[in-house]
Amino acid sequence: MRSQQRPVLDVTDLSHAFERDDGERTAVFDRLEFSVAAGEIVSIVGRSGAGKSTLFNLVSGLLKPQSGRISIAPHADGSAGRIAYMLQKDLLLPWRSVLQNALLGVELFRKVTREDVDRARSMLSKYGLHTVADAYPHALSGGMRQRVALTRTLLVDPNVVLLDEPFSALDYETRLALEDDVMSLRDSTGTSVVLVTHDIEEAIAMSDRVILLGGRPARIEDSIDIELSVHGPRTAVSARESAEFRTYHSRIWDGLRSTSIYHAGAPA
């Protein structure tokens, strides 16, 4: 299993709490631990309020954990590992072309080179966007905009990509296509992906493992290795047609229904 390989992302003894205006502290995590292996796709599901978005903010560095350790393994060449974070909104800048938007992440780190431009055009072409590279975001469909955002995310050479409900605002057909894009990305580059989603079907179809968060402080209620029997390459459609799919769906759904965002006796 990929989860038994050397972790690329390792979360150890993670604790974090928020303090209200009246001084009362609400613990979100207390010694939470999990890891993600190289080339593994892990989905995190849980009820609203279970701490999924807070976890991403901590892992990405937008928030500093009050205790514990979050570590990213280096690249194979020894250079520092990097996390890229893709949100539900594409956040494309309307005054920049598709190509310029794709290169924005690189720009924030260093000067853009001719090689970067060539890589960006090649990746846009891979996602069927070569004809609109010089167009502006207002001319694109929602799915095309998300592919530009995905290109921008990947051009910074991350070894871990965080996806926070990235396809929830899209139509079903486009969501399936983008799920395939992410699985293809993992297969071709070995990039690890951590996905937060409320869509159980999406989590099962895309993932090697699904983590169910619940309780307050949040804990891992279940960690499910996903193994699906498909004919040919695993795709968003073939995964949903596998014999095991409904069994996994029932297990996760039952887990969500039985968890609360509060421990017994905790304040509501």
N, C-alpha and C positions, 0 to 999 in steps of 0.2 A: 504493500500500500504506500502511496506517496506520503501519507502522514507519518510513516516510520523513517523517512529520510531525514537528513540534517535540515533543521528548520531554517527558512529564510527570514521569517518573522517569528519572534519569540516573546510572548507576554508572560511575565512572571510576577506573582504576588502583587498584582495591580490593585491598588485601593484608591478611591477618589470619592469625595463628598462635596455637596453644594451647601452653602450657608445662606439661610433666608435672612430677610431684613430684621427679623426678631431675634436673630442669633442662633436659631435652631439649625442643626446640621442634618442633612439627609444624605445618607451613604448610598452611592450609586453602585460601587464595586467594593468588595472586600476580599483581597487576596485572590483575584481572578487569574486563572492561568489557562493558556492554550498556545498552540504553535501552528504554523503553516509551512509545509514543505515546499521545496523548489518545484515549480510547475503544477502546484495543486490549486484547484478552485474550491474555495470554502464559502458557503453561504451562512449568514447569521440571520436567524428569524426569531421573532418574539413579539409579544403584545406591545402596543404603543405604551411608551413609558418604561420599557425594560432596559433602556440605556444603550441602544444600538448606535444612535448618532453620537452620543457622548463617547462611546468606545472609539469610533472612527476619529473623532476630534483629538482624542488622546494618542492614538496610534500615529496619526498624521503629524502630530506636533503642534496642532492649533491650541491644545490645552496641555498643561504640564501636570503629570500625575502627582498626587500628593505623596504616594509611596509606591514602590515596585519598580520594575524595569521593563522597558520595551526596546528590543534590539533588532536590528536589521543586519543580516549577513552581508559581507562584501561581495562585489561582483567576482567572477572567476579570475579576472586579471588583477585582483587585489584592490581595485578602486572602491571607494565607499559606496555601499548600497543606497538605494534611493526609493522613496515611496511617492507614488503619484495618486492623487485623489480626484475622482470624477464625480460630480454632483448630479442631482436630478435635472437641474437647469443647465443648459449648455454654456451659458455665460459668454457667448460669442460677442465680440465688440463690433457694433454695426458699421463703424467707419473703417474697419480693416477687411481686406479681402479674405476669402477662404484660406488661401495659402498663408497670408500674414497671421491669421488667427491660429492656424496650425503650428506656426513657428513661435507663438508667444511664450510658451513654456521654456523653450530654449533661450529666448531673449532674456528672460528673467535671471538666468544663470550666467550667461556669457554672450559674447558677440556671435551672431549667426554667421556661419561659413557657407561657401558654395556647396559643400558636401551636405550640410543641413538642409539646404533648399532642395537639393536633388533627392534626399531621403524623404522629405515631406511630400514632394510631387509623386514619388514612387508609392508612398503609403496611401495618398489620396487616390491614386489610380487603382490600387488594390481594392479600395472600398467604393469604386465606381464614381469617383468625384473628380476625375482628371479634366472633364469638360467644364467644370465650374470652379476650378482652382483660382481663377482671377475674378470670379463673381463675388457678390457681397451677401451676407447672411440672410437678408430679407427675401432673396430669391430662392431660398432652399426650403425643402419640406422639413418636418420635424425629425424624421429619420436621418436625413442628410446632415442636419445640424448636429445630431448626436454623433454621427460618424466623424465629423470634423473635430468635435470635442474629444472623441476617443483618440484620433490621430494626434492632437495636441498633447494628450496625456502620455502617449507612448513615445513620442519623440524625445522625451527627457531621459530615456533609457532606464526606466524604473525596474527593479526586480520584484516589487510588490505594487499591485494596482488595487486601490480601494474604490469600489463602485457603490454609491449610496442611492438606491432606487433609481438607477439611471434611465430605465426604459418605461417607467410607470405612466408617463404622460403620452405614450405613443399608442398607435393602433396595434391590434394583435399581430397582424402580418409583419409589421415593421419590427415589433418586439422579437418575434421568432428569428428574423434575419439578423438582428443585432446580437441575440444570444449565440447564434452560429459564429458571428464575427469574434466574439470573446473566446469561445472554445477553440476556434481556429488560431487565434493569437497565442493561446497557451501551447497548443500543439506545435506551432512553428517557432516560437521563441523561448519557451520554457518559463515565461513570466508567471509568477504566482498572482492569483486574483482572490480578493476577499470581497464578497458581495453582501450588502444589506438589502433585504427585500421582504415585503409583506406577501409576495406571491409564492405560495408553496410549490406550485407547478414549476415556476421559473427556477426556484432553488434546487429542486430535484433534477430537472432537465440539464442544468448547467454544471452541477457540482460533483466533486469527488467526495465531499463530506458536508453535512448540514449540522450546524450547531444551534441548539435551541436554548435561548436565554430566558430566564424567568426569575421571579423573586425580587426583593429589595432589601439588602443589596443584591444586585443581579448575580446569578450563578449559572453555570452550565447545567441545565436540566437533562439534556440528552446530546450525544454526539453520534451521528449516524453516518457510517460509511455507505456511499451510494454505489451500487454495482448493478448495472442495467444490461439486459440481454438485447442487443440490437443487431440488425442485419446490415453489415457495412459500417461506415463511420458513424459515430454517435452525433446526432444533430438534435436541434430543438424539437423537431417533429418525431424522429425515430425514438427519442428518449421517452416521449409521452405515450408512445405506442407499445412500450416494452411491458412484458408480463409483470414485472416487479413494481411498476410505477404506482399503481393504486395502493399497494401495501405500504410503500414509503409515505404516500400522501396521508393515509389513515393514521400512521404512527405519529407524523408531525402534527396533524390536525388535532388528534387526541391529546398530544402533549401541550399544545397551545391552549386547549380548552381547560386542561387540568392545572395550568400554572396561573399564578397571580403575580402582579407586580409587587405585591407585599407579602412578607412572611406572615404567618399566623401570629396575631397579637401585635403586629407593627401598626403604627398610626397610619390612617388612610390619608 
